[in-house]
Amino acid sequence: MSMKNILITGGAGFIGSNFIPYFLKENPKYAVVNLDKLTYAGNKYNLVELENFQRYKFIKGDICNTALVEDIFEKNTISGVIHFAAESHVDNSIEKPHDFIKTNIEGTFVLLEAANMYWMNSTNVPKSGYENARFHHISTDEVFGSLGHQGLFTEKTPYAPNSPYSASKAASDFLVRSYHHTYGLNTVTSNCSNNYGPKQHDEKLIPTIIQKALNSKPIPIYGDGTNIRDWLYVLDHCEAINLVFHKGKSGETYLIGGNNEQNNLYIAESICTILDEVCPKKIGSYQEQITFVSDRPGHDYRYAIDTNKIKKELGWEAKEDFNSGLLKTVKWFLEKYQKV
């Protein structure tokens, strides 16, 4: 079997940089081309372990650059795409929505157009050698809006995005769907819950709590801290993506969740408890730094995912226990911040 070349976008970001080493280890017959713009959220150091790895190539560039994307497809005979690249921080989308519209919608469109051009002869007729070429779009549970105290998102939940970020991701999901139904492109989409783990950007909730705690600064929690998220350990997510990419049904969507619903205050308190044990303060507890701040505009109350479809069809379920995953995560960031 000859080597397959796949394009991974945004591979220097949090999830992508956990996924690429996992994917290369699990799939020895694949080579990866990683296209990343290296915005503030991408860091080449996240993939330092692959610097001289033969089956890995890094290209710095923008997914909105049509000529570059087409050149990558042509020169690397790309026969698969796993599309992570996205602007993803809700607060930033409220302040500067333009970047989110451009990258998340226009960038996805450029990639779909290139895949359609290089893989398809005509509608529903793939080119020879590209019969199994697949476009896997990585999305978020935020496209479904907000849940009350009860209920779960499923693959049939209507879209109801509430922030410029989630609206831009919803639009990109619909573009992917349209290329499957209109042109016969082999696509799959996965919508995941909140990821946590090593390599996450410092601006996100868990790294922010750890940094503020260690720097003896107030730990900011929106509103009253009761907003609930389903937390998914990033390596569990990587395993699920690999399964969906290889075994998911064409044109289908799969929801990926950790079955770990926790509110933001609990997250902060849990991190403080871990820090009290592994890196105690001279006086008092880190919990004394927890501070409540004005709520975010349009802040969704609760996200929770029904993972029955991926469990039933592909045999996947999250393995990492939340407490053990959080401990691993805190220790990783502790090492990072103590080096600085």
N, C-alpha and C positions, 0 to 999 in steps of 0.2 A: 504494500500500500504506500503510495507516494505521500509526501508531506502536504498537509492542508494549511493554507495561510488564512488567518482570520484577522480582521480589523477590530480592535477594541478601542473605543473612543473614551476619553476621560480617564484613562487607566492610571494616571498619576494622582487621582483623587482618592478619597477615603475607601470607598467600596472597591473601585477598580484596582487599587494597588494591593488590596488583600486578595482580590480575585485572580489576577494574572499569575502570581506564583503558584496558587492552588491549581489553576487550570492547566498550566504547563506541566505540573507534576502528575496530574490525573490523566493527561492526554499527550503521551509521548510522540504521537504522530501529527501534532499541530505545532505550527509556528505562529507567533503573535506579532502583529504590527500595532504599536500603541500610539495613537494620535491624540496629543493633548496640547492645549494652548498654554498650559502652565500659568493660569490666572493665579490669584492669591490662594485659591483652594487646591491647586495642584502642586505637587512637590516631587521633583525627580528623586530626591533622597528617599522617598517612600519605596522606591524600587531599586535601592542600591544593591540588593542581593542578586539582581539580574544584569548588572552592568556588562559583564563579559559572557553572558549566556547566549549560546549559539542560536537558539530558536526564538530570540527576542530582539525586536528592533523598535527604537523609539524615534518618533518624528514629532517635532514641535510644530504645531499649526492649529488653525481654526477650522472647525467642522463647517463653518459658513463659507469657507473658501472653496468654491466649486471646482476650480482648476486643480487645486491641490488634492482634493478628495478623489477626483477622477484619475489623476496621475497615480495616486496610491493604489487604486483598484487595478489599473492597467499594469503598472510595473511589478506588482506583488501577486498578481493573479488571485485576488481576494475571493474566497468562496464562503465567507461567513462574516457577519457583523454582530458584535455585542456592544450595544450603544448605551454607555453610562453618561457620557458628557452632558452636563446640565448645570445651569445656575440653580442652586437649591436652598438658599437660606431665606426663609419667609420674611424676616425683618428687612433684609436687603431688597427684597422684591417690593416691599411697601415703599421704601425710600427711592429706589431706582428701578422701576419695572422694565425699562427699555432693554436692558441687557438680558432679561429673562425671556422677553418676547423674541429677541433676535436669536439667541443661542438655542433655546428650547424648541421653538417652532421652526424658524428658518433653517437652523442647523440640522434638525431631523429631516426636513424636506430635502436638503442637499444630499444627505446620505441615502435617503430612499430613492431619489432620482438616479444617483450613481449606481446603486444596487440594481435597480430596474433596467438601466441601460446595459450594464455589463453581464447580467445574469439571464435576461429574458430576450427571446427572439420576437415574441409577440405575446398578446394576452394569453395567459395560462400555458405558454409554450417556452420552457426554459432552454437555454443554449446547451449544446452538448458539453458535458463535463460539469454543468452547474445545476443538475437536476435536484441536488440536495442542498444547494446553497440557501442559507437561512439568515434572516435579519431578526435579531432578538433585541427588543426595545425594553430598557429598564425604566420602570415608572414607580409611582408612589401611591399609597393609600389616600393621600390628601386630595386626590381628584374627586373622591366621593363625598367630600364635605365633612359634616360633623354628626356624631351620634349622640343620643341622650344617654341616660343611665343604662339602658338595655339595648340588646341587638348587636349584630355583627355585620361588617361589610362582606358581601359575597361578590362573585364575578358578575352577578346580575344586578347589583346595586346601581341605580341611576347616578350619573355624574352630577355633582353639585359643588364645584370648586369655589372656595371663599377668599382666596388671596391671589394676587397676580402670579405668584409662583405656581400654585396648584392649577390655575386657569391655563397657564402656558404648558404645563405637563399634560393637562386634559386635551388640549389642542394637538399636542404631539402624538398622544395615544390615538386620537381620531385619524390623524394622517396615516399612521402605520396601518390601522384598520382599513382605511380606504385603499391603500396600495395592495393589500391582500385581496379585497373584494373587487376592485376595478381591474387590476393588472395580473392578478394571480401570483403575486410575490409571496414567497414562503416566509411568513412572519409569525413571531410569537411575542407576546407582551407579558411582563410580570410586574405586578404592583406590590411593593413591599411596605412593611411598617417601619417604624423608627429603628435604624441600625445603631449599634454601639460596638465599641471595640478598639483595638490598636489602630493607629494612623488617622483617626478622625481629626478633622480640622478644629483648631482651638476655639473657634467661634461657637461651636455647637454646645448644647446644654451640659452634657457630662464633662467634657474638657473644661468648659467655663467654670463649673462648680469646683473642680479640682484646683484650677489655677487660682481662683479667688480665695479659696480656703488656704492654700499654701502661702499666699501673699498677704494674709491677714486683712483681706478686704471684704466688704459686704458681699454675700452670695445672693445675687438677685433672682427672685422667684416671681413670675408674673401673677397678678391677681391674688387669689388666696391659695394658689398652689394645687388646686384640685383637678386641673386639666389632666386627662388620662391619655396615655399612649401605650400601644403594644410594642414592647421592646424585643428586637431581634438581634442576636449576636452575629456579627458580620461574617464569621466563617460558616455558620449555619446557612446564611444567605448565599454565600459562594457555592456551597454544595447544591442548593436549590437551583441557582442559575445554571450551573453545569448540567443538571438533569433536564431542566426546561429546554435549554438550547439543543440538547441531543435527542430528547424523547418526547417533548411536548408536541401536541397536535397542531398542525399548521393552522394559522388563523385564530388560535385560541388565546385566552388570557388566563393567567394563573396568579392567584393571590398568595403571597408569602408572608407569614407572620410568626412571631415567636411564642404565642400563647402566654405572654407575660404582660398583663395589664398593670401598670403602676402609674400613680399620679406624680406630678413633678416634685411635690414636697417630699414624698417618700424617697424619690431618687436622691434628692439633696441630703436628706437625713441618713440614708444608707451609705452614701459616699463619705459623709462626715464620720460615721461610725467606723468605717474601714480605716480612714485616715487617723482616727483616734487610736486605733490599734497598731497600725504599721508605721505611723510617723507622728507620734503624739506631740501636742503643744506643751510648752513648759507649764502653762496654767490654763485650766478650763478645757472646753470641748470646741471643736470646729462648728458644732451646731449653733453656737452662740452668734455666728456670723451670718446666719440665714436672715435675709431681709426681703420683705414683700414690696414689689414695685408696681406701678400702674400697668394694667393689663395691655397686651398687644391688641391693636385694632383687628376685629374679625377673627379673634382667637378661637379656633375650633375647640369644643369642649372635650370630645372623646373620639379616639379612633380604636377600632378593634376588628380583627380579621378572622373570618371563618376559613380555615385551611383544609377543609374536607376534600376539595377537588384535587389539590396537588398530592395530598396524602393517598387518596383513593387511586388516582391515575398513575402517579409516579413513585409512590411509596416513600415520600419525603415527610419528615417532621423535624422540628427543631430539637437538637440534642442538648444544647447548653442550658444548664440551670441558671436562672437570672443572678442569683447570689454569687455563684462561682464565676460567671461571665463578668460580672461587675468587679469582682476582686481582681481578676486578670487585667481588666481594663485600667483600673486605678493604679495597679502596680506598674503597668506599661507607661502610663503618663507620668507617674512619680519619677521613674527613671529618666524620662525625657526632660521633665522640668528641672530636675536636680542637676542635669548636665549643663544647663544654660548658665 
